[in-house]
Amino acid sequence: KQEVTQIPAALSVPEGENLVLNCSFTDSAIYNLQWFRQDPGKGLTSLLLIQSSQREQTSGRLNASLDKSSGRSTLYIAASQPGDSATYLCAVRDSNYQLIWGAGTKLIIKP
Amino acid sequence: GAGVSQSPSNKVTEKGKDVELRCDPISGHTALYWYRQSLGQGLEFLIYFQGNSAPDKSGLPSDRFSAERTGGSVSTLTIQRTQQEDSAVYLCASSLFQANLESTDTQYFGPGTRLTVL
């Protein structure tokens, strides 16, 4: 059974720092992996999607990598800003096309 | 609007009553998902509709929960005989995902319905 884990559960860093959020999964047979952000009291916004054949995706200050063999993905945020404060979730679509979600990392960027 | 919409945005009900939550996906999206998010918890998958295929109901927590998607568009999630533990935010998402085909899988989420069972 696929399980998705996100570490750390919470992270607080000063503005301007580069940071890395981690997502690990137990079964490497995945279809894709997605990163989302959730702002308090709001729905989720898709950030990046990495197909199983890809190694990374970039969007602005965000870069997501995927290493299927080790069951890991990282979300790199460059030059963090207070507006980046949110909960970041990763989700894996497995070989049965089901989506399995991590519990999220709550990120706080201190001005 | 062009996004996913959900109604109502808030619902307060008494224990034992039935509730219906509505989701209007983005036009043309083949896949529709319902999730539940309890306070301080991650997303819990409930049900997944893919085109005309039989829905994946593996996430429904009990037989009090059911959902339908009419005409491949609007979906309704029904909770019968609500319990206090049903209190949560119910999120709907849609995407162009199609199994076995190269297709984009970016999910677009609605703002959610906050259900409170007294």
HADDOCK unambig.tbl for C-alpha pairs under 7 A between the chains (distance, minus, plus):
assign (segid A and resid 42 and name CA) (segid B and resid 111 and name CA) 5.67 0.50 0.50
assign (segid A and resid 43 and name CA) (segid B and resid 109 and name CA) 5.92 0.50 0.50
assign (segid A and resid 43 and name CA) (segid B and resid 110 and name CA) 5.95 0.50 0.50
assign (segid A and resid 43 and name CA) (segid B and resid 111 and name CA) 4.59 0.50 0.50
assign (segid A and resid 43 and name CA) (segid B and resid 112 and name CA) 6.24 0.50 0.50
assign (segid A and resid 44 and name CA) (segid B and resid 109 and name CA) 5.65 0.50 0.50
assign (segid A and resid 45 and name CA) (segid B and resid 108 and name CA) 6.85 0.50 0.50
assign (segid A and resid 45 and name CA) (segid B and resid 109 and name CA) 6.80 0.50 0.50
assign (segid A and resid 46 and name CA) (segid B and resid 106 and name CA) 6.63 0.50 0.50
assign (segid A and resid 46 and name CA) (segid B and resid 107 and name CA) 6.51 0.50 0.50
assign (segid A and resid 46 and name CA) (segid B and resid 108 and name CA) 6.91 0.50 0.50
assign (segid A and resid 49 and name CA) (segid B and resid 106 and name CA) 6.84 0.50 0.50
assign (segid A and resid 97 and name CA) (segid B and resid 99 and name CA) 6.86 0.50 0.50
assign (segid A and resid 101 and name CA) (segid B and resid 43 and name CA) 6.50 0.50 0.50
assign (segid A and resid 102 and name CA) (segid B and resid 42 and name CA) 6.84 0.50 0.50
assign (segid A and resid 103 and name CA) (segid B and resid 41 and name CA) 6.76 0.50 0.50
assign (segid A and resid 103 and name CA) (segid B and resid 42 and name CA) 4.38 0.50 0.50
assign (segid A and resid 104 and name CA) (segid B and resid 42 and name CA) 6.55 0.50 0.50
